[in-house]
Amino acid sequence: MKDQIDRANELAEKEREFALAKYRQKQTACVSLTDCEDCDEPIPEERRRFVVGCTRCIDCQQDHEHRLKGYRK
Ligand SMILES: [Zn+2]
C-alpha cells in the first residue's frame, strides 16, 4: 500500500514538473518565436530583438495587421 502511495506522489510530482515546463515554454514563446507562426520562415534575429514578442515574419505580420483592421485585398 505504501508503495502505491509513493508511486502516486511520484506521478503527481512528474505531472507538476511537466505542467511547469510547458508553462515556461509558453512564456518563452511569448517573448519571440524563432520561426514565423504563419509561414514557418525563420524570423531574422534583428527583428526578434527589435520587436519583443513578435511571432511572425514582417510579411505575415503586415498581413495579420491588415486582417485585424478588416482590410481586404
Ligand atoms: Zn511569415
N, CA, C, O and the ligand as a Tripos MOL2 file, in Angstrom:
@<TRIPOS>MOLECULE
protein
  293   291    74     0     0
PROTEIN
NO_CHARGES

@<TRIPOS>ATOM
      1 N           0.8300   -1.2090    0.0000 N.3       1 MET1
      2 CA          0.0000    0.0000    0.0000 C.3       1 MET1
      3 C           0.8650    1.2600    0.0000 C.2       1 MET1
      4 O           0.6000    2.2290   -0.7110 O.2       1 MET1
      5 N           1.9070    1.2030    0.8270 N.am      2 LYS2
      6 CA          2.7940    2.3660    0.9050 C.3       2 LYS2
      7 C           3.4450    2.6530   -0.4580 C.2       2 LYS2
      8 O           3.6030    3.7980   -0.8810 O.2       2 LYS2
      9 N           3.8130    1.5400   -1.1210 N.am      3 ASP3
     10 CA          4.4260    1.7010   -2.4330 C.3       3 ASP3
     11 C           3.5060    2.4250   -3.3980 C.2       3 ASP3
     12 O           3.9350    3.2740   -4.1790 O.2       3 ASP3
     13 N           2.2250    2.0690   -3.3240 N.am      4 GLN4
     14 CA          1.2600    2.6890   -4.2390 C.3       4 GLN4
     15 C           1.1690    4.1890   -4.0010 C.2       4 GLN4
     16 O           1.1020    4.9820   -4.9400 O.2       4 GLN4
     17 N           1.1680    4.5530   -2.7430 N.am      5 ILE5
     18 CA          1.0870    5.9850   -2.3990 C.3       5 ILE5
     19 C           2.3280    6.7020   -2.9140 C.2       5 ILE5
     20 O           2.2470    7.7890   -3.4870 O.2       5 ILE5
     21 N           3.4720    6.0720   -2.6960 N.am      6 ASP6
     22 CA          4.7190    6.6730   -3.1710 C.3       6 ASP6
     23 C           4.6800    6.8880   -4.6760 C.2       6 ASP6
     24 O           5.0840    7.9340   -5.1840 O.2       6 ASP6
     25 N           4.1840    5.8770   -5.3740 N.am      7 ARG7
     26 CA          4.1400    5.9690   -6.8230 C.3       7 ARG7
     27 C           3.1800    7.0860   -7.2650 C.2       7 ARG7
     28 O           3.4450    7.8170   -8.2190 O.2       7 ARG7
     29 N           2.0710    7.1900   -6.5480 N.am      8 ALA8
     30 CA          1.0920    8.2320   -6.8730 C.3       8 ALA8
     31 C           1.7070    9.6110   -6.6610 C.2       8 ALA8
     32 O           1.5100   10.5280   -7.4580 O.2       8 ALA8
     33 N           2.4540    9.7330   -5.5720 N.am      9 ASN9
     34 CA          3.1130   11.0120   -5.2980 C.3       9 ASN9
     35 C           4.1350   11.3350   -6.3710 C.2       9 ASN9
     36 O           4.2650   12.4750   -6.8180 O.2       9 ASN9
     37 N           4.8540   10.3020   -6.7680 N.am     10 GLU10
     38 CA          5.8780   10.4810   -7.7890 C.3      10 GLU10
     39 C           5.2570   10.9540   -9.1020 C.2      10 GLU10
     40 O           5.7860   11.8250   -9.7930 O.2      10 GLU10
     41 N           4.1180   10.3480   -9.4130 N.am     11 LEU11
     42 CA          3.4150   10.6890  -10.6390 C.3      11 LEU11
     43 C           2.9130   12.1310  -10.5810 C.2      11 LEU11
     44 O           3.0410   12.8880  -11.5430 O.2      11 LEU11
     45 N           2.3460   12.4870   -9.4460 N.am     12 ALA12
     46 CA          1.8360   13.8470   -9.2780 C.3      12 ALA12
     47 C           2.9760   14.8510   -9.4050 C.2      12 ALA12
     48 O           2.8220   15.9230   -9.9890 O.2      12 ALA12
     49 N           4.1140   14.4770   -8.8470 N.am     13 GLU13
     50 CA          5.2970   15.3420   -8.9090 C.3      13 GLU13
     51 C           5.7380   15.5320  -10.3650 C.2      13 GLU13
     52 O           6.0660   16.6390  -10.7920 O.2      13 GLU13
     53 N           5.7380   14.4270  -11.1090 N.am     14 LYS14
     54 CA          6.1450   14.4880  -12.5210 C.3      14 LYS14
     55 C           5.1740   15.3480  -13.3220 C.2      14 LYS14
     56 O           5.5750   16.1320  -14.1830 O.2      14 LYS14
     57 N           3.8880   15.1840  -13.0170 N.am     15 GLU15
     58 CA          2.8780   15.9640  -13.7320 C.3      15 GLU15
     59 C           3.0560   17.4490  -13.4640 C.2      15 GLU15
     60 O           2.9020   18.2840  -14.3560 O.2      15 GLU15
     61 N           3.3800   17.7560  -12.2270 N.am     16 ARG16
     62 CA          3.5910   19.1530  -11.8640 C.3      16 ARG16
     63 C           4.7850   19.7160  -12.6180 C.2      16 ARG16
     64 O           4.7400   20.8260  -13.1490 O.2      16 ARG16
     65 N           5.8430   18.9370  -12.6550 N.am     17 GLU17
     66 CA          7.0460   19.3760  -13.3710 C.3      17 GLU17
     67 C           6.7430   19.5980  -14.8410 C.2      17 GLU17
     68 O           7.1970   20.5660  -15.4520 O.2      17 GLU17
     69 N           5.9630   18.6750  -15.3920 N.am     18 PHE18
     70 CA          5.6220   18.7440  -16.8080 C.3      18 PHE18
     71 C           4.8000   19.9970  -17.0960 C.2      18 PHE18
     72 O           5.0420   20.7030  -18.0750 O.2      18 PHE18
     73 N           3.8330   20.2570  -16.2350 N.am     19 ALA19
     74 CA          2.9910   21.4360  -16.4050 C.3      19 ALA19
     75 C           3.8170   22.7090  -16.3020 C.2      19 ALA19
     76 O           3.5970   23.6730  -17.0350 O.2      19 ALA19
     77 N           4.7590   22.6920  -15.3900 N.am     20 LEU20
     78 CA          5.6340   23.8470  -15.1820 C.3      20 LEU20
     79 C           6.5160   24.0690  -16.4100 C.2      20 LEU20
     80 O           6.7020   25.1990  -16.8600 O.2      20 LEU20
     81 N           7.0530   22.9770  -16.9390 N.am     21 ALA21
     82 CA          7.9160   23.0710  -18.1100 C.3      21 ALA21
     83 C           7.1300   23.6120  -19.2940 C.2      21 ALA21
     84 O           7.6360   24.4250  -20.0680 O.2      21 ALA21
     85 N           5.8800   23.1520  -19.4300 N.am     22 LYS22
     86 CA          5.0360   23.6160  -20.5060 C.3      22 LYS22
     87 C           4.7350   25.1040  -20.3510 C.2      22 LYS22
     88 O           4.7350   25.8620  -21.3200 O.2      22 LYS22
     89 N           4.4830   25.4920  -19.1260 N.am     23 TYR23
     90 CA          4.1830   26.8840  -18.8180 C.3      23 TYR23
     91 C           5.3750   27.7640  -19.1680 C.2      23 TYR23
     92 O           5.2280   28.8340  -19.7580 O.2      23 TYR23
     93 N           6.5610   27.2870  -18.7900 N.am     24 ARG24
     94 CA          7.7770   28.0550  -19.0880 C.3      24 ARG24
     95 C           7.9770   28.1750  -20.5850 C.2      24 ARG24
     96 O           8.3650   29.2290  -21.0900 O.2      24 ARG24
     97 N           7.7090   27.0780  -21.2970 N.am     25 GLN25
     98 CA          7.8760   27.0640  -22.7450 C.3      25 GLN25
     99 C           6.9600   28.1090  -23.3720 C.2      25 GLN25
    100 O           7.3590   28.8280  -24.2880 O.2      25 GLN25
    101 N           5.7170   28.1860  -22.8670 N.am     26 LYS26
    102 CA          4.7460   29.1360  -23.3630 C.3      26 LYS26
    103 C           5.2430   30.5580  -23.1250 C.2      26 LYS26
    104 O           5.1180   31.4270  -23.9880 O.2      26 LYS26
    105 N           5.8000   30.7780  -21.9570 N.am     27 GLN27
    106 CA          6.3030   32.1080  -21.6230 C.3      27 GLN27
    107 C           7.4310   32.5020  -22.5610 C.2      27 GLN27
    108 O           7.5070   33.6430  -23.0180 O.2      27 GLN27
    109 N           8.3020   31.5480  -22.8400 N.am     28 THR28
    110 CA          9.4050   31.8130  -23.7600 C.3      28 THR28
    111 C           8.8500   32.1520  -25.1310 C.2      28 THR28
    112 O           9.3550   33.0400  -25.8170 O.2      28 THR28
    113 N           7.7980   31.4310  -25.5260 N.am     29 ALA29
    114 CA          7.1960   31.6590  -26.8310 C.3      29 ALA29
    115 C           6.6170   33.0590  -26.9070 C.2      29 ALA29
    116 O           6.5390   33.6480  -27.9850 O.2      29 ALA29
    117 N           6.2100   33.5910  -25.7610 N.am     30 CYS30
    118 CA          5.6360   34.9360  -25.7290 C.3      30 CYS30
    119 C           6.6990   35.9940  -26.0000 C.2      30 CYS30
    120 O           6.3850   37.0870  -26.4710 O.2      30 CYS30
    121 N           7.9360   35.6760  -25.7070 N.am     31 VAL31
    122 CA          8.9970   36.6550  -25.8970 C.3      31 VAL31
    123 C           9.2170   36.8870  -27.3850 C.2      31 VAL31
    124 O           9.1120   38.0170  -27.8620 O.2      31 VAL31
    125 N           9.5130   35.8470  -28.1000 N.am     32 SER32
    126 CA          9.7040   35.9260  -29.5440 C.3      32 SER32
    127 C           9.8770   34.5220  -30.1000 C.2      32 SER32
    128 O          10.5390   33.6820  -29.4900 O.2      32 SER32
    129 N           9.2900   34.2730  -31.2390 N.am     33 LEU33
    130 CA          9.4920   32.9800  -31.8840 C.3      33 LEU33
    131 C          10.6780   33.0760  -32.8350 C.2      33 LEU33
    132 O          10.9660   34.1450  -33.3730 O.2      33 LEU33
    133 N          11.3520   31.9730  -33.0370 N.am     34 THR34
    134 CA         12.4670   31.9790  -33.9840 C.3      34 THR34
    135 C          11.9500   31.7830  -35.4070 C.2      34 THR34
    136 O          12.5910   32.1940  -36.3740 O.2      34 THR34
    137 N          10.7680   31.1420  -35.5220 N.am     35 ASP35
    138 CA         10.1750   30.9390  -36.8360 C.3      35 ASP35
    139 C           8.7880   31.5580  -36.8740 C.2      35 ASP35
    140 O           8.0660   31.5520  -35.8770 O.2      35 ASP35
    141 N           8.4290   32.0830  -38.0150 N.am     36 CYS36
    142 CA          7.1230   32.6930  -38.1900 C.3      36 CYS36
    143 C           6.0280   31.6640  -37.9550 C.2      36 CYS36
    144 O           6.1020   30.5510  -38.4740 O.2      36 CYS36
    145 N           5.0060   32.0290  -37.1710 N.am     37 GLU37
    146 CA          3.9700   31.0520  -36.8610 C.3      37 GLU37
    147 C           3.0140   30.8540  -38.0330 C.2      37 GLU37
    148 O           2.2350   29.9020  -38.0360 O.2      37 GLU37
    149 N           3.0620   31.7320  -39.0170 N.am     38 ASP38
    150 CA          2.1800   31.5870  -40.1700 C.3      38 ASP38
    151 C           2.8290   30.8170  -41.3090 C.2      38 ASP38
    152 O           2.2290   29.8940  -41.8600 O.2      38 ASP38
    153 N           4.0600   31.1950  -41.6650 N.am     39 CYS39
    154 CA          4.6740   30.5770  -42.8440 C.3      39 CYS39
    155 C           5.9180   29.7540  -42.5030 C.2      39 CYS39
    156 O           6.5440   29.1800  -43.3940 O.2      39 CYS39
    157 N           6.2820   29.6940  -41.2070 N.am     40 ASP40
    158 CA          7.4100   28.8710  -40.7530 C.3      40 ASP40
    159 C           8.7610   29.3370  -41.2700 C.2      40 ASP40
    160 O           9.7550   28.6210  -41.1520 O.2      40 ASP40
    161 N           8.7990   30.5340  -41.8420 N.am     41 GLU41
    162 CA         10.0990   31.0850  -42.2420 C.3      41 GLU41
    163 C          10.8180   31.5860  -40.9950 C.2      41 GLU41
    164 O          10.1770   32.1170  -40.0880 O.2      41 GLU41
    165 N          12.1270   31.4260  -40.9360 N.am     42 PRO42
    166 CA         12.8520   31.9570  -39.7820 C.3      42 PRO42
    167 C          12.7230   33.4780  -39.7000 C.2      42 PRO42
    168 O          12.8160   34.1770  -40.7090 O.2      42 PRO42
    169 N          12.5070   33.9750  -38.4830 N.am     43 ILE43
    170 CA         12.4160   35.4190  -38.2730 C.3      43 ILE43
    171 C          13.8230   35.9370  -37.9970 C.2      43 ILE43
    172 O          14.5080   35.4000  -37.1260 O.2      43 ILE43
    173 N          14.2750   36.9690  -38.7170 N.am     44 PRO44
    174 CA         15.6280   37.4870  -38.5010 C.3      44 PRO44
    175 C          15.8360   37.8860  -37.0410 C.2      44 PRO44
    176 O          14.9420   38.4470  -36.4070 O.2      44 PRO44
    177 N          17.0200   37.5930  -36.5170 N.am     45 GLU45
    178 CA         17.2910   37.8610  -35.1180 C.3      45 GLU45
    179 C          17.1340   39.3380  -34.7920 C.2      45 GLU45
    180 O          16.6890   39.6970  -33.7010 O.2      45 GLU45
    181 N          17.4980   40.1890  -35.7390 N.am     46 GLU46
    182 CA         17.3800   41.6350  -35.5500 C.3      46 GLU46
    183 C          15.9410   42.0280  -35.2570 C.2      46 GLU46
    184 O          15.6580   42.8360  -34.3720 O.2      46 GLU46
    185 N          15.0450   41.4300  -36.0280 N.am     47 ARG47
    186 CA         13.6200   41.7400  -35.8590 C.3      47 ARG47
    187 C          13.1350   41.2110  -34.5060 C.2      47 ARG47
    188 O          12.3530   41.8670  -33.8190 O.2      47 ARG47
    189 N          13.6000   40.0350  -34.1370 N.am     48 ARG48
    190 CA         13.1610   39.4480  -32.8730 C.3      48 ARG48
    191 C          13.6080   40.3060  -31.7030 C.2      48 ARG48
    192 O          12.9040   40.4400  -30.7020 O.2      48 ARG48
    193 N          14.8010   40.8880  -31.8490 N.am     49 ARG49
    194 CA         15.3130   41.7200  -30.7550 C.3      49 ARG49
    195 C          14.5950   43.0670  -30.7220 C.2      49 ARG49
    196 O          14.3510   43.6420  -29.6610 O.2      49 ARG49
    197 N          14.2680   43.5480  -31.9170 N.am     50 PHE50
    198 CA         13.6530   44.8650  -32.0480 C.3      50 PHE50
    199 C          12.1800   44.8260  -31.6530 C.2      50 PHE50
    200 O          11.6960   45.6930  -30.9250 O.2      50 PHE50
    201 N          11.4780   43.8120  -32.1420 N.am     51 VAL51
    202 CA         10.0490   43.6750  -31.8390 C.3      51 VAL51
    203 C           9.8770   42.5650  -30.8050 C.2      51 VAL51
    204 O           9.7930   41.3860  -31.1490 O.2      51 VAL51
    205 N           9.8260   42.9590  -29.5380 N.am     52 VAL52
    206 CA          9.7050   41.9490  -28.4790 C.3      52 VAL52
    207 C           8.3300   41.2940  -28.5610 C.2      52 VAL52
    208 O           7.3040   41.9740  -28.5780 O.2      52 VAL52
    209 N           8.3260   39.9790  -28.6100 N.am     53 GLY53
    210 CA          7.0580   39.2510  -28.6390 C.3      53 GLY53
    211 C           6.5500   38.9970  -30.0430 C.2      53 GLY53
    212 O           5.4110   38.5680  -30.2240 O.2      53 GLY53
    213 N           7.3860   39.2590  -31.0430 N.am     54 CYS54
    214 CA          6.9290   39.0190  -32.4080 C.3      54 CYS54
    215 C           6.8630   37.5150  -32.6710 C.2      54 CYS54
    216 O           7.7230   36.7520  -32.2300 O.2      54 CYS54
    217 N           5.8360   37.1130  -33.3870 N.am     55 THR55
    218 CA          5.6550   35.6870  -33.6750 C.3      55 THR55
    219 C           5.5440   35.4550  -35.1710 C.2      55 THR55
    220 O           5.3250   34.3290  -35.6200 O.2      55 THR55
    221 N           5.6950   36.5260  -35.9400 N.am     56 ARG56
    222 CA          5.5580   36.3920  -37.3870 C.3      56 ARG56
    223 C           6.6810   37.1440  -38.0940 C.2      56 ARG56
    224 O           7.2710   38.0690  -37.5370 O.2      56 ARG56
    225 N           6.9650   36.7400  -39.3160 N.am     57 CYS57
    226 CA          7.9060   37.4930  -40.1280 C.3      57 CYS57
    227 C           7.2300   38.7990  -40.5590 C.2      57 CYS57
    228 O           6.0300   38.9760  -40.3500 O.2      57 CYS57
    229 N           7.9790   39.6870  -41.1430 N.am     58 ILE58
    230 CA          7.4430   41.0140  -41.4710 C.3      58 ILE58
    231 C           6.2310   40.9040  -42.3940 C.2      58 ILE58
    232 O           5.2150   41.5610  -42.1680 O.2      58 ILE58
    233 N           6.3370   40.0780  -43.4250 N.am     59 ASP59
    234 CA          5.2310   39.9440  -44.3820 C.3      59 ASP59
    235 C           3.9540   39.4610  -43.6970 C.2      59 ASP59
    236 O           2.8800   40.0310  -43.8860 O.2      59 ASP59
    237 N           4.0890   38.3990  -42.8980 N.am     60 CYS60
    238 CA          2.9120   37.8240  -42.2580 C.3      60 CYS60
    239 C           2.3500   38.7640  -41.1940 C.2      60 CYS60
    240 O           1.1380   38.8150  -40.9820 O.2      60 CYS60
    241 N           3.2280   39.5010  -40.5310 N.am     61 GLN61
    242 CA          2.7690   40.4500  -39.5200 C.3      61 GLN61
    243 C           1.9320   41.5440  -40.1880 C.2      61 GLN61
    244 O           0.8920   41.9420  -39.6630 O.2      61 GLN61
    245 N           2.3830   42.0210  -41.3300 N.am     62 GLN62
    246 CA          1.6260   43.0510  -42.0540 C.3      62 GLN62
    247 C           0.2830   42.5000  -42.5010 C.2      62 GLN62
    248 O          -0.7450   43.1640  -42.3740 O.2      62 GLN62
    249 N           0.2990   41.2880  -43.0210 N.am     63 ASP63
    250 CA         -0.9520   40.6290  -43.4090 C.3      63 ASP63
    251 C          -1.8920   40.5210  -42.2220 C.2      63 ASP63
    252 O          -3.0840   40.8160  -42.3060 O.2      63 ASP63
    253 N          -1.3110   40.0910  -41.1190 N.am     64 HIS64
    254 CA         -2.0930   39.8840  -39.9030 C.3      64 HIS64
    255 C          -2.7190   41.1900  -39.4320 C.2      64 HIS64
    256 O          -3.8890   41.2210  -39.0530 O.2      64 HIS64
    257 N          -1.9410   42.2640  -39.4550 N.am     65 GLU65
    258 CA         -2.4580   43.5540  -39.0120 C.3      65 GLU65
    259 C          -3.5500   44.0570  -39.9440 C.2      65 GLU65
    260 O          -4.5400   44.6390  -39.5000 O.2      65 GLU65
    261 N          -3.3640   43.8290  -41.2310 N.am     66 HIS66
    262 CA         -4.4050   44.2120  -42.1870 C.3      66 HIS66
    263 C          -5.6900   43.4610  -41.9110 C.2      66 HIS66
    264 O          -6.7830   44.0240  -41.9770 O.2      66 HIS66
    265 N          -5.5430   42.1650  -41.5970 N.am     67 ARG67
    266 CA         -6.7210   41.3520  -41.3100 C.3      67 ARG67
    267 C          -7.4120   41.8500  -40.0400 C.2      67 ARG67
    268 O          -8.6390   41.8800  -39.9570 O.2      67 ARG67
    269 N          -6.5980   42.2400  -39.0530 N.am     68 LEU68
    270 CA         -7.1660   42.7410  -37.7950 C.3      68 LEU68
    271 C          -7.9710   44.0000  -38.0270 C.2      68 LEU68
    272 O          -8.9800   44.2360  -37.3620 O.2      68 LEU68
    273 N          -7.5220   44.8080  -38.9730 N.am     69 LYS69
    274 CA         -8.2280   46.0650  -39.2550 C.3      69 LYS69
    275 C          -9.3850   45.8400  -40.2150 C.2      69 LYS69
    276 O         -10.0900   46.7810  -40.5820 O.2      69 LYS69
    277 N          -9.5740   44.6150  -40.6110 N.am     70 GLY70
    278 CA        -10.6720   44.3150  -41.5260 C.3      70 GLY70
    279 C         -10.3430   44.6610  -42.9680 C.2      70 GLY70
    280 O         -11.2280   44.8250  -43.8080 O.2      70 GLY70
    281 N          -9.0540   44.7660  -43.2300 N.am     71 TYR71
    282 CA         -8.6050   45.1050  -44.5790 C.3      71 TYR71
    283 C          -8.7560   43.9120  -45.5060 C.2      71 TYR71
    284 O          -8.3420   42.8050  -45.1630 O.2      71 TYR71
    285 N          -9.3330   44.1220  -46.6560 N.am     72 ARG72
    286 CA         -9.4700   43.0420  -47.6400 C.3      72 ARG72
    287 C          -8.6440   43.3700  -48.8690 C.2      72 ARG72
    288 O          -8.6820   44.4970  -49.3630 O.2      72 ARG72
    289 N          -7.9040   42.3990  -49.3630 N.am     73 LYS73
    290 CA         -7.0790   42.6340  -50.5400 C.3      73 LYS73
    291 C          -7.9260   42.5750  -51.8020 C.2      73 LYS73
    292 O          -7.4060   42.7500  -52.9030 O.2      73 LYS73
    293 ZN          5.6890   34.5430  -42.1840 Zn       74 ZN74
@<TRIPOS>BOND
     1     1     2 1
     2     2     3 1
     3     3     4 2
     4     3     5 am
     5     5     6 1
     6     6     7 1
     7     7     8 2
     8     7     9 am
     9     9    10 1
    10    10    11 1
    11    11    12 2
    12    11    13 am
    13    13    14 1
    14    14    15 1
    15    15    16 2
    16    15    17 am
    17    17    18 1
    18    18    19 1
    19    19    20 2
    20    19    21 am
    21    21    22 1
    22    22    23 1
    23    23    24 2
    24    23    25 am
    25    25    26 1
    26    26    27 1
    27    27    28 2
    28    27    29 am
    29    29    30 1
    30    30    31 1
    31    31    32 2
    32    31    33 am
    33    33    34 1
    34    34    35 1
    35    35    36 2
    36    35    37 am
    37    37    38 1
    38    38    39 1
    39    39    40 2
    40    39    41 am
    41    41    42 1
    42    42    43 1
    43    43    44 2
    44    43    45 am
    45    45    46 1
    46    46    47 1
    47    47    48 2
    48    47    49 am
    49    49    50 1
    50    50    51 1
    51    51    52 2
    52    51    53 am
    53    53    54 1
    54    54    55 1
    55    55    56 2
    56    55    57 am
    57    57    58 1
    58    58    59 1
    59    59    60 2
    60    59    61 am
    61    61    62 1
    62    62    63 1
    63    63    64 2
    64    63    65 am
    65    65    66 1
    66    66    67 1
    67    67    68 2
    68    67    69 am
    69    69    70 1
    70    70    71 1
    71    71    72 2
    72    71    73 am
    73    73    74 1
    74    74    75 1
    75    75    76 2
    76    75    77 am
    77    77    78 1
    78    78    79 1
    79    79    80 2
    80    79    81 am
    81    81    82 1
    82    82    83 1
    83    83    84 2
    84    83    85 am
    85    85    86 1
    86    86    87 1
    87    87    88 2
    88    87    89 am
    89    89    90 1
    90    90    91 1
    91    91    92 2
    92    91    93 am
    93    93    94 1
    94    94    95 1
    95    95    96 2
    96    95    97 am
    97    97    98 1
    98    98    99 1
    99    99   100 2
   100    99   101 am
   101   101   102 1
   102   102   103 1
   103   103   104 2
   104   103   105 am
   105   105   106 1
   106   106   107 1
   107   107   108 2
   108   107   109 am
   109   109   110 1
   110   110   111 1
   111   111   112 2
   112   111   113 am
   113   113   114 1
   114   114   115 1
   115   115   116 2
   116   115   117 am
   117   117   118 1
   118   118   119 1
   119   119   120 2
   120   119   121 am
   121   121   122 1
   122   122   123 1
   123   123   124 2
   124   123   125 am
   125   125   126 1
   126   126   127 1
   127   127   128 2
   128   127   129 am
   129   129   130 1
   130   130   131 1
   131   131   132 2
   132   131   133 am
   133   133   134 1
   134   134   135 1
   135   135   136 2
   136   135   137 am
   137   137   138 1
   138   138   139 1
   139   139   140 2
   140   139   141 am
   141   141   142 1
   142   142   143 1
   143   143   144 2
   144   143   145 am
   145   145   146 1
   146   146   147 1
   147   147   148 2
   148   147   149 am
   149   149   150 1
   150   150   151 1
   151   151   152 2
   152   151   153 am
   153   153   154 1
   154   154   155 1
   155   155   156 2
   156   155   157 am
   157   157   158 1
   158   158   159 1
   159   159   160 2
   160   159   161 am
   161   161   162 1
   162   162   163 1
   163   163   164 2
   164   163   165 am
   165   165   166 1
   166   166   167 1
   167   167   168 2
   168   167   169 am
   169   169   170 1
   170   170   171 1
   171   171   172 2
   172   171   173 am
   173   173   174 1
   174   174   175 1
   175   175   176 2
   176   175   177 am
   177   177   178 1
   178   178   179 1
   179   179   180 2
   180   179   181 am
   181   181   182 1
   182   182   183 1
   183   183   184 2
   184   183   185 am
   185   185   186 1
   186   186   187 1
   187   187   188 2
   188   187   189 am
   189   189   190 1
   190   190   191 1
   191   191   192 2
   192   191   193 am
   193   193   194 1
   194   194   195 1
   195   195   196 2
   196   195   197 am
   197   197   198 1
   198   198   199 1
   199   199   200 2
   200   199   201 am
   201   201   202 1
   202   202   203 1
   203   203   204 2
   204   203   205 am
   205   205   206 1
   206   206   207 1
   207   207   208 2
   208   207   209 am
   209   209   210 1
   210   210   211 1
   211   211   212 2
   212   211   213 am
   213   213   214 1
   214   214   215 1
   215   215   216 2
   216   215   217 am
   217   217   218 1
   218   218   219 1
   219   219   220 2
   220   219   221 am
   221   221   222 1
   222   222   223 1
   223   223   224 2
   224   223   225 am
   225   225   226 1
   226   226   227 1
   227   227   228 2
   228   227   229 am
   229   229   230 1
   230   230   231 1
   231   231   232 2
   232   231   233 am
   233   233   234 1
   234   234   235 1
   235   235   236 2
   236   235   237 am
   237   237   238 1
   238   238   239 1
   239   239   240 2
   240   239   241 am
   241   241   242 1
   242   242   243 1
   243   243   244 2
   244   243   245 am
   245   245   246 1
   246   246   247 1
   247   247   248 2
   248   247   249 am
   249   249   250 1
   250   250   251 1
   251   251   252 2
   252   251   253 am
   253   253   254 1
   254   254   255 1
   255   255   256 2
   256   255   257 am
   257   257   258 1
   258   258   259 1
   259   259   260 2
   260   259   261 am
   261   261   262 1
   262   262   263 1
   263   263   264 2
   264   263   265 am
   265   265   266 1
   266   266   267 1
   267   267   268 2
   268   267   269 am
   269   269   270 1
   270   270   271 1
   271   271   272 2
   272   271   273 am
   273   273   274 1
   274   274   275 1
   275   275   276 2
   276   275   277 am
   277   277   278 1
   278   278   279 1
   279   279   280 2
   280   279   281 am
   281   281   282 1
   282   282   283 1
   283   283   284 2
   284   283   285 am
   285   285   286 1
   286   286   287 1
   287   287   288 2
   288   287   289 am
   289   289   290 1
   290   290   291 1
   291   291   292 2
@<TRIPOS>SUBSTRUCTURE
     1 MET1         2 RESIDUE 1 A MET
     2 LYS2         6 RESIDUE 1 A LYS
     3 ASP3        10 RESIDUE 1 A ASP
     4 GLN4        14 RESIDUE 1 A GLN
     5 ILE5        18 RESIDUE 1 A ILE
     6 ASP6        22 RESIDUE 1 A ASP
     7 ARG7        26 RESIDUE 1 A ARG
     8 ALA8        30 RESIDUE 1 A ALA
     9 ASN9        34 RESIDUE 1 A ASN
    10 GLU10       38 RESIDUE 1 A GLU
    11 LEU11       42 RESIDUE 1 A LEU
    12 ALA12       46 RESIDUE 1 A ALA
    13 GLU13       50 RESIDUE 1 A GLU
    14 LYS14       54 RESIDUE 1 A LYS
    15 GLU15       58 RESIDUE 1 A GLU
    16 ARG16       62 RESIDUE 1 A ARG
    17 GLU17       66 RESIDUE 1 A GLU
    18 PHE18       70 RESIDUE 1 A PHE
    19 ALA19       74 RESIDUE 1 A ALA
    20 LEU20       78 RESIDUE 1 A LEU
    21 ALA21       82 RESIDUE 1 A ALA
    22 LYS22       86 RESIDUE 1 A LYS
    23 TYR23       90 RESIDUE 1 A TYR
    24 ARG24       94 RESIDUE 1 A ARG
    25 GLN25       98 RESIDUE 1 A GLN
    26 LYS26      102 RESIDUE 1 A LYS
    27 GLN27      106 RESIDUE 1 A GLN
    28 THR28      110 RESIDUE 1 A THR
    29 ALA29      114 RESIDUE 1 A ALA
    30 CYS30      118 RESIDUE 1 A CYS
    31 VAL31      122 RESIDUE 1 A VAL
    32 SER32      126 RESIDUE 1 A SER
    33 LEU33      130 RESIDUE 1 A LEU
    34 THR34      134 RESIDUE 1 A THR
    35 ASP35      138 RESIDUE 1 A ASP
    36 CYS36      142 RESIDUE 1 A CYS
    37 GLU37      146 RESIDUE 1 A GLU
    38 ASP38      150 RESIDUE 1 A ASP
    39 CYS39      154 RESIDUE 1 A CYS
    40 ASP40      158 RESIDUE 1 A ASP
    41 GLU41      162 RESIDUE 1 A GLU
    42 PRO42      166 RESIDUE 1 A PRO
    43 ILE43      170 RESIDUE 1 A ILE
    44 PRO44      174 RESIDUE 1 A PRO
    45 GLU45      178 RESIDUE 1 A GLU
    46 GLU46      182 RESIDUE 1 A GLU
    47 ARG47      186 RESIDUE 1 A ARG
    48 ARG48      190 RESIDUE 1 A ARG
    49 ARG49      194 RESIDUE 1 A ARG
    50 PHE50      198 RESIDUE 1 A PHE
    51 VAL51      202 RESIDUE 1 A VAL
    52 VAL52      206 RESIDUE 1 A VAL
    53 GLY53      210 RESIDUE 1 A GLY
    54 CYS54      214 RESIDUE 1 A CYS
    55 THR55      218 RESIDUE 1 A THR
    56 ARG56      222 RESIDUE 1 A ARG
    57 CYS57      226 RESIDUE 1 A CYS
    58 ILE58      230 RESIDUE 1 A ILE
    59 ASP59      234 RESIDUE 1 A ASP
    60 CYS60      238 RESIDUE 1 A CYS
    61 GLN61      242 RESIDUE 1 A GLN
    62 GLN62      246 RESIDUE 1 A GLN
    63 ASP63      250 RESIDUE 1 A ASP
    64 HIS64      254 RESIDUE 1 A HIS
    65 GLU65      258 RESIDUE 1 A GLU
    66 HIS66      262 RESIDUE 1 A HIS
    67 ARG67      266 RESIDUE 1 A ARG
    68 LEU68      270 RESIDUE 1 A LEU
    69 LYS69      274 RESIDUE 1 A LYS
    70 GLY70      278 RESIDUE 1 A GLY
    71 TYR71      282 RESIDUE 1 A TYR
    72 ARG72      286 RESIDUE 1 A ARG
    73 LYS73      290 RESIDUE 1 A LYS
    74 ZN74       293 GROUP 0 **** ****
